[in-house]
Amino acid sequence: MKTVTTFLTAAFAATFLLFGCNTETKDAPPASDAVDSTAVTAAPAAEAAIPDSMDVAKNAPNVYKLLADSLGLRLFEIEFEPGETAALHMHPDNAVYVTEGGTLEVTGADGKKMVYELKPGMGMIFGPETHSATNTGKTTVKAVFVEVRRPR
């Protein structure tokens, strides 16, 4: 039951990250030291079409389990065993909420590697990207993952 509760809490948190974070009003100017976290150099999700050959649900079903696909959103459960690899794939705009941490090495389409030390409770938002990933740690990484497949 604890796993279900943890997962539902994580799903709620990921949904909140996607829909509940805009607290600015239209009339209020942004603070002078405000950083626009929505500004990315990549194409918006609506323009970043993902070909079937690069769909994470098809390329990495060993890691990504599709739970729901509706309203331009796809909700996944991620379970990444130590040593396991997710083949090269693409994501549109996305958010992740870590429920069980560990170490992931992510390799971009350009070959650049990044190592992520994930901790339970971490939430991250990314723009469109193409990568593969390997669990280089000794623990199973679990997370809730949401892809945004509609215009910003």
C-alpha positions in Angstrom: 0.0 0.0 0.0 2.9 2.3 0.7 4.2 1.9 -2.9 0.7 2.9 -4.2 0.5 5.9 -1.9 4.0 7.0 -2.9 3.3 6.6 -6.6 0.0 8.6 -6.3 1.7 11.3 -4.4 4.4 11.5 -7.1 1.9 11.6 -9.9 0.1 14.4 -8.1 3.4 16.3 -7.7 4.3 15.9 -11.4 0.8 17.1 -12.4 1.2 20.1 -10.0 4.6 20.9 -11.6 3.0 21.0 -15.0 -0.2 22.8 -14.3 0.0 24.6 -10.9 3.2 26.5 -11.0 2.2 29.7 -12.8 1.4 32.2 -10.0 2.0 35.4 -11.9 -1.0 37.5 -12.8 -1.3 39.1 -16.2 -1.1 42.7 -14.8 1.8 42.1 -12.5 5.3 42.8 -14.0 7.9 40.1 -13.3 10.4 40.8 -10.5 13.6 42.3 -11.8 15.6 39.3 -10.6 13.1 36.8 -11.9 14.4 34.0 -14.1 12.2 32.7 -17.0 12.5 29.0 -16.4 10.2 28.4 -19.5 12.7 29.9 -21.9 14.4 27.2 -23.9 16.2 27.2 -27.2 14.6 24.0 -28.4 11.4 24.0 -30.5 8.1 24.0 -28.5 6.6 20.6 -27.9 4.0 21.1 -30.7 6.8 21.7 -33.2 9.0 18.9 -31.9 7.2 15.9 -33.4 8.6 12.6 -32.2 8.9 10.0 -34.9 7.6 6.6 -34.0 11.1 5.2 -34.4 12.3 7.4 -31.5 9.3 7.0 -29.2 10.4 6.1 -25.6 7.4 3.7 -25.2 8.8 1.7 -28.2 12.5 2.2 -27.7 12.7 1.7 -23.9 9.8 -0.4 -22.7 12.2 -2.1 -20.3 12.3 1.1 -18.3 9.2 3.2 -19.2 5.8 1.8 -18.5 3.0 3.9 -20.1 0.2 4.4 -17.5 -2.0 7.0 -19.3 -2.1 8.8 -22.6 -4.8 11.6 -22.7 -5.2 15.3 -23.3 -1.8 15.7 -24.8 0.0 14.2 -21.9 1.6 10.8 -21.4 2.2 9.5 -17.8 4.9 6.9 -17.3 6.2 4.9 -14.4 10.0 4.5 -14.7 11.8 1.6 -13.1 15.5 1.5 -13.9 17.5 -1.5 -12.6 21.2 -1.2 -11.9 23.1 -1.7 -15.2 20.0 -1.3 -17.3 20.0 0.9 -20.4 17.2 2.8 -22.2 18.0 2.9 -25.9 18.3 6.2 -27.8 14.9 8.0 -27.8 13.3 11.5 -27.9 11.1 13.4 -25.5 9.0 16.5 -26.0 8.8 18.9 -22.9 8.7 16.7 -19.8 8.7 16.5 -16.1 10.1 13.8 -13.7 9.5 13.2 -10.0 11.9 10.8 -8.3 10.5 8.3 -5.9 13.6 6.1 -5.4 17.0 7.6 -6.1 20.2 6.5 -7.7 22.7 7.4 -10.4 21.9 7.8 -14.1 24.3 8.5 -16.9 22.5 10.2 -19.8 24.1 10.4 -23.2 22.8 13.0 -25.6 22.5 12.5 -29.4 25.7 14.5 -29.7 27.6 12.0 -27.5 27.8 14.4 -24.5 27.4 12.6 -21.2 25.8 13.9 -18.0 25.6 12.1 -14.7 22.5 12.7 -12.5 22.6 11.9 -8.8 18.9 11.5 -8.2 17.4 11.8 -4.7 13.8 10.8 -3.6 11.5 13.8 -3.8 13.5 15.6 -6.6 11.4 17.1 -9.4 12.9 18.3 -12.7 11.5 19.8 -15.8 13.2 19.5 -19.2 12.6 20.8 -22.7 12.7 18.6 -25.8 15.7 16.2 -25.9 17.2 13.1 -27.5 19.3 10.8 -25.4 19.9 7.3 -24.1 20.4 6.5 -20.4 22.1 3.9 -18.2 21.7 3.2 -14.5 25.4 3.2 -13.5 24.5 3.0 -9.7 23.8 0.1 -7.4 20.2 1.0 -6.7 17.0 0.8 -8.7 15.8 4.2 -9.8 12.1 4.8 -9.8 10.2 7.9 -10.9 7.0 9.3 -12.3 7.5 10.8 -15.7 5.2 13.1 -17.7 5.6 14.0 -21.4 3.8 17.1 -22.7 2.6 16.4 -26.2 0.7 19.6 -26.9 1.6 23.3 -27.5 3.0 25.3 -24.6 
